[in-house]
Amino acid sequence: MRTHKDLDIWKLGIELVEKVYSLTKAFPKEELFGLTSQLKRASFSVPANIAEGAARNSKKEYIKFLYIALGSLSEVETDLIISHRLGFGNSEELDRLVEELRRKLLNFLKYLKTRSL
């Protein structure tokens, strides 16, 4: 039986969380409850919402949770831009991952909207 763990978007979401946690280790301690916490929570929300949507009973709910994941991904992107500008770290690899995940999420949403269940 296929689950959310079989989805590339979920796997990329887990990779995003790992890379965000790695990046934020180098952030200043005074940002622990600010930008660090916000970035971690937003990144964690991406695969969590993909998983929750996949477990829902309707395509409409699934799509809703995928859009929440997409919103969280945009929040991660914004937090990364802020952290880069504040000099807290820059990760081109992480930026590329965000773009790849966004593209795949949007393509999956398009696929679900055109597919009848």
Secondary structure, DSSP 8 states (H G I E B T S, - for coil): ---GGG-HHHHHHHHHHHHHHHHHTTS-GGGTTTHHHHHHHHHHHHHHHHHHHHTSSSHHHHHHHHHHHHHHHHHHHHHHHHHHHTTS---HHHHHHHHHHHHHHHHHHHHHHHS--
